[in-house]
C-alpha cells in the first residue's frame, strides 16, 4: 500500500493510493497515519478495504509528512561508497550515526526555510525507513520484519552549522522544514528489496544527484540491527539511510541553496517531492 496524510499542518488525515492510482480519503477507517496505525491490525483493515466507495481526496490538497507523530529521527552519514569517494573520505568501518530533531519533519512539498544568515544550505535525497515493530537487539536476519515501510526524504543540511560550529552534526540538520518526508509511505510488503531503489534530485531543473540504494555501504537490514544495539527503536521512528553523490558540498566549486531555488527529488517507487526555498519566518538569529 501507499499511505499518505493530507490537510493543513497539525490537522492531517489518512489517505491511501488505490490500485488505480486514485488518492482516497481513509480517515473514516483510520483517522491518521501514526505509530499506532503501523501495527498489524490497522494495516490489515486498510488492506481489506473496498476503496471504490471511499471519498476522493480533493485535488490540490496539501500533503503532510507521510507519518505523523514521528518520535525519533536517526540518520546515517557517509553510507554510499560513491558519496564517500566524492567527499574524499574512506568508507567508515561502522555506521556514522547522528540525529535530526523531530521538529524538522515536514510535508514533501512544503517550503524549505533558509535560516537567517545561512550561506551553506544543502540537499540530500535519501531512502527513509519507518519502524513498525519495536526493535531492540535484533539480528540482521530478522531486522526487516520490524520495518513498516519506506519513504523518500530530503535530509536538508546547513553545512556551516554542521561542520563549522563545533560539536555534533545535529545543529546543521534540525532546522524546521529540513526533513521533508513522503509523498507516501510504501508498506514493506511492496518493497521486497530495499537495496533495489533508484534516487534522484534536481535543483532548478538541473540533475544534481543520481543514485541507487545498491551502493550503500551498510544495507537497511544491517542498519536496523546495528541501531537496535544502542537504542530501542519504536513504531514510527524514522531512519535516514544516507545519500548518494552529488550534494552541494561536493560540487566543484561547492553550490548551496538560496531563496527562490526549487528542489525536486524522487524515486520510481517512492514518488516525488518538490520544495521551494524561502527565507525563514524568523528574520534574524538570536
C-alpha positions in Angstrom: 0.0 0.0 0.0 0.9 3.6 -0.5 -0.3 5.6 2.6 -0.2 9.4 2.8 -1.5 12.2 5.0 -3.3 15.3 3.7 -4.7 18.5 5.1 -3.4 21.6 7.0 -0.4 21.3 9.3 -1.5 19.7 12.5 -4.8 18.6 11.1 -3.8 15.9 8.6 -5.9 12.9 7.8 -5.1 9.5 6.5 -5.1 8.6 2.8 -4.4 5.7 0.5 -3.5 5.4 -3.1 -5.7 2.7 -4.6 -4.8 0.2 -7.3 -6.0 2.5 -10.0 -3.8 5.3 -8.7 -6.7 7.3 -7.2 -6.0 9.1 -4.0 -8.6 8.1 -1.4 -9.6 9.5 2.0 -9.5 6.6 4.5 -9.8 8.8 7.6 -13.3 7.2 8.3 -11.5 3.9 8.9 -8.1 5.0 10.2 -8.1 8.7 11.3 -4.4 9.3 10.7 -1.1 7.6 9.8 0.7 7.5 13.2 2.8 5.0 15.1 -0.4 3.3 16.3 -1.6 2.8 12.7 1.6 0.9 11.8 0.6 -2.1 13.9 -0.8 -5.1 12.1 -4.4 -4.5 13.0 -5.0 -1.1 11.4 -2.9 -2.0 8.4 -4.9 -5.2 7.9 -8.1 -3.1 8.0 -6.8 -0.8 5.3 -5.7 -3.7 3.1 -9.2 -5.2 3.3 -11.0 -2.0 2.2 -13.1 -1.7 -0.9 -11.6 1.6 -1.9 -14.0 2.2 -4.7 -16.6 3.6 -2.3 -14.2 5.9 -0.4 -14.1 9.7 -1.0 -11.5 11.0 -3.4 -9.0 13.4 -1.9 -9.7 16.9 -3.3 -7.2 18.0 -6.0 -4.6 20.4 -4.7 -4.8 19.2 -1.1 -1.6 19.8 0.9 0.3 16.6 1.6 1.7 16.3 5.2 4.6 14.2 6.3 3.6 10.6 5.4 3.9 9.5 9.0 2.7 11.7 11.9 3.9 11.9 15.5 7.5 10.8 14.5 9.3 10.4 17.8 12.8 9.9 16.7 14.8 10.7 13.5 18.1 8.8 13.3 20.4 9.4 10.4 23.4 7.7 8.9 26.3 9.6 7.4 28.6 8.6 4.5 26.7 5.5 3.8 27.2 5.4 0.0 30.6 4.3 -1.4 30.4 6.8 -4.2 29.4 9.6 -1.9 32.4 8.8 0.4 34.6 8.9 -2.6 33.1 12.3 -3.7 34.0 13.7 -0.2 37.5 12.2 -0.4 36.9 10.1 2.7 37.5 6.5 3.5 34.3 4.4 3.9 33.5 4.1 7.6 34.1 0.8 9.4 30.8 1.2 11.3 27.8 3.3 10.5 28.1 7.0 11.4 25.0 7.8 13.5 23.5 11.2 14.3 20.1 12.7 14.9 17.8 15.2 13.4 15.3 16.9 15.7 11.8 15.6 15.0 10.7 19.2 14.7 12.5 19.3 11.3 9.9 16.8 9.8 7.7 18.5 7.2 5.5 17.7 4.2 7.0 16.6 0.9 6.1 19.8 -0.9 6.2 22.3 1.9 8.6 25.2 1.6 12.1 24.7 2.9 13.2 27.6 5.2 16.5 29.3 4.7 17.8 30.1 8.2 18.8 33.7 8.9 22.4 34.3 7.7 22.6 30.8 6.1 25.0 30.5 3.2 25.6 26.8 3.0 22.2 25.2 2.8 22.5 21.8 1.1 20.3 19.0 -0.2 20.4 15.2 0.3 18.0 12.7 -1.3 17.7 9.6 0.9 15.7 6.5 1.5 13.7 6.7 4.7 12.9 3.6 6.8 9.9 3.7 9.1 9.9 1.2 12.0 6.7 -0.7 12.5 7.5 -3.1 15.4 9.8 -2.4 18.3 13.4 -3.4 17.5 15.8 -4.0 20.3 18.9 -6.2 19.9 17.5 -7.7 16.7 19.6 -9.9 14.4 20.3 -8.7 10.9 18.3 -11.7 9.5 15.2 -10.6 11.4 15.7 -6.8 11.0 13.4 -6.1 8.0 10.5 -7.8 9.8 10.5 -4.7 12.1 10.1 -2.3 9.2 6.6 -0.9 8.4 7.6 0.8 5.2 9.8 3.1 3.2 9.6 6.7 2.0 11.5 9.5 0.2 13.4 12.0 2.4 15.3 15.2 1.7 17.9 15.5 4.5 18.3 19.3 4.2 21.6 20.3 5.9 23.1 23.6 6.8 26.8 22.8 6.3 28.2 25.7 8.3 26.1 24.8 11.3 27.0 21.2 10.8 30.8 21.5 10.3 31.9 24.9 11.5 30.0 25.5 14.7 31.7 22.8 16.8 30.1 19.8 18.5 27.5 17.4 16.9 26.1 17.4 13.4 22.6 17.7 14.8 22.9 21.5 14.8 23.2 21.5 11.0 20.3 19.0 10.5 17.5 20.1 12.7 16.0 23.5 11.5 12.2 23.3 11.0 11.3 22.2 7.5 14.6 20.4 7.0 13.3 16.9 6.8 10.5 16.6 4.2 9.2 13.1 4.0 6.7 11.5 1.6 4.7 11.9 -0.6 3.7 8.4 0.7 4.8 5.6 2.9 5.2 2.4 0.8 4.4 -0.5 3.1 7.2 -3.1 3.4 5.3 -5.9 1.6 5.6 -3.8 -1.6 9.3 -3.4 -1.2 10.8 -6.9 -1.5 14.4 -5.5 -1.7 15.1 -2.0 -0.3 18.6 -2.3 -1.9 16.9 -2.1 -5.4 15.6 1.6 -5.3 16.7 4.5 -7.5 17.1 8.0 -6.2 17.5 11.3 -8.0 17.4 15.1 -7.2 17.3 18.2 -9.3 18.0 21.8 -8.3 16.4 24.5 -10.6 15.9 21.8 -13.2 19.5 20.6 -13.2 20.1 17.0 -12.2 22.5 17.0 -9.2 22.1 13.5 -7.7 21.6 10.2 -9.4 22.0 7.2 -7.1 20.9 3.7 -6.2 20.5 2.0 -2.9 22.6 -0.9 -4.0 25.7 1.2 -3.5 25.0 1.6 0.3 28.0 0.6 2.4 25.6 -0.7 5.1 22.3 -2.0 3.9 18.9 -1.4 5.5 18.9 -4.7 7.4 22.4 -4.0 8.8 21.4 -0.5 9.9 18.2 -1.6 11.7 20.1 -4.3 13.5 23.1 -2.1 14.3 21.0 0.8 15.7 19.0 -1.6 17.8 22.1 -2.4 19.8 22.3 1.2 21.1 18.6 2.2 21.3 15.2 0.7 21.4 13.6 1.6 18.0 9.9 2.1 18.3 7.0 2.2 15.8 7.1 5.5 13.8 10.8 6.0 14.3 12.4 7.2 11.1 15.9 6.1 9.9 17.6 8.2 7.2 20.0 5.8 5.4 22.4 8.2 3.8 22.7 10.0 0.4 24.4 9.2 -2.9 26.9 11.6 -4.5 26.0 15.0 -5.9 25.3 17.1 -2.8 26.1 20.8 -3.0 29.1 20.5 -0.8 30.6 18.0 -3.3 30.1 20.3 -6.4 33.3 21.9 -7.8 33.0 24.7 -6.7 30.5 24.0 -3.9 27.0 25.0 -4.7 24.4 25.9 -2.0 20.7 26.7 -1.9 19.4 30.3 -1.9 15.9 31.8 -1.5 13.9 31.2 -4.7 15.6 27.9 -5.6 13.4 24.9 -6.4 14.4 21.3 -5.4 12.8 18.2 -6.9 13.6 14.7 -5.9 12.2 11.3 -6.4 12.3 7.6 -6.9 10.2 5.3 -9.2 8.6 3.5 -6.3 8.8 6.2 -3.5 7.2 9.1 -5.5 8.4 12.7 -5.9 8.8 15.8 -3.8 9.1 19.4 -4.8 10.2 22.2 -2.5 10.8 25.9 -2.8 13.5 27.6 -0.7 12.1 30.6 1.1 13.5 32.9 3.9 12.8 31.7 7.4 9.8 33.4 9.1 12.4 34.3 11.8 14.2 37.3 10.3 17.5 37.1 12.2 19.4 34.8 14.5 19.1 35.3 18.3 
